[in-house]
Amino acid sequence: MKNLLRLKTASATTATTIVAAPGSGKQVVVVDILTSAATNLSDGSTVIIYAPAGSTHLRSGIDFGDNKAVVGSATANVTITYFVEEIAP
């Protein structure tokens, strides 16, 4: 089970980077999304998550891969809950 004490939140209101790339050997894992309009969350090139308007509670986190940012595609109020984890070698 993941340690819930390391959860963080990030927000944006335009199509922009919501969470910066965490560095080599680490990845962002999204666990919850709240958005005022449908949006895609990508790693900058590939769509990883489609989130409809409203609240999306994920049963298990979705990782974005080694040193990838989380980028929103829509002009909407978007708040995500996430954590950063190290990737095992």
Phi, psi and omega per residue, in radians:
M1 nan 2.418 -3.130
K2 -1.309 2.618 3.129
N3 -1.364 1.923 -3.086
L4 -1.196 -0.274 -3.140
L5 -1.234 -0.265 -3.130
R6 -1.679 0.150 3.108
L7 -1.179 2.475 3.107
K8 -2.272 2.850 3.033
T9 -2.171 2.677 3.071
A10 -2.544 2.561 -3.088
S11 -2.351 2.744 3.047
A12 -2.683 2.762 3.114
T13 -2.125 0.014 3.107
T14 -2.382 2.985 3.072
A15 -1.224 1.850 -3.047
T16 -2.831 3.047 3.030
T17 -1.233 2.153 -3.127
I18 -1.601 -0.734 3.077
V19 -2.254 2.192 3.131
A20 -1.201 2.724 3.073
A21 -1.003 2.323 -3.012
P22 -1.436 -0.134 -3.117
G23 1.943 2.801 -3.090
S24 -1.052 2.396 3.120
G25 1.460 0.114 3.136
K26 -2.296 2.714 3.095
Q27 -2.461 2.628 3.049
V28 -1.505 2.368 3.084
V29 -2.136 2.020 -3.119
V30 -1.546 2.315 -3.115
V31 -2.100 -0.232 -3.118
D32 -2.767 2.497 -3.133
I33 -2.376 2.331 3.041
L34 -2.213 2.121 -3.068
T35 -2.487 2.533 -3.118
S36 -1.464 -0.240 3.096
A37 -2.612 2.749 3.129
A38 -0.998 2.455 -3.130
T39 -2.624 2.724 2.986
N40 -1.798 2.441 2.996
L41 -1.930 2.192 -3.091
S42 -2.185 3.019 3.052
D43 -1.662 0.263 -3.113
G44 1.868 -0.380 3.127
S45 -2.406 -0.570 -3.092
T46 -2.076 2.287 3.075
V47 -1.221 2.202 -3.140
I48 -1.785 -0.701 -3.077
I49 -2.362 2.335 2.897
Y50 -1.775 2.185 3.137
A51 -2.088 2.057 3.063
P52 -1.252 2.883 3.093
A53 -1.010 2.473 3.139
G54 1.969 -2.678 -3.086
S55 -1.871 2.273 3.099
T56 -2.080 1.889 3.111
H57 -1.722 2.078 -3.088
L58 -1.591 2.299 3.140
R59 -1.154 -0.563 3.020
S60 -2.437 2.631 -3.077
G61 -1.139 2.679 3.068
I62 -1.964 2.102 -3.099
D63 -1.549 2.672 -3.106
F64 -1.809 -0.052 3.080
G65 1.642 2.930 -3.059
D66 -0.988 2.080 3.026
N67 0.976 0.704 3.126
K68 -1.899 2.445 3.073
A69 -1.422 2.935 2.993
V70 -1.921 2.077 -3.051
V71 -2.101 2.229 3.081
G72 -1.549 2.621 -3.052
S73 -1.863 -0.192 -3.011
A74 -2.091 2.733 2.979
T75 -1.443 1.634 -3.083
A76 -2.710 2.783 3.005
N77 -1.377 2.014 -3.101
V78 -2.199 2.243 3.022
T79 -2.219 2.262 3.088
I80 -2.091 2.598 2.989
T81 -1.897 2.337 -3.013
Y82 -2.681 2.984 2.938
F83 -2.469 2.814 3.089
V84 -1.916 2.289 3.116
E85 -2.223 2.658 3.041
E86 -1.378 2.507 3.118
I87 -1.609 2.221 3.131
A88 -1.116 2.390 -3.128
P89 -1.175 nan nan
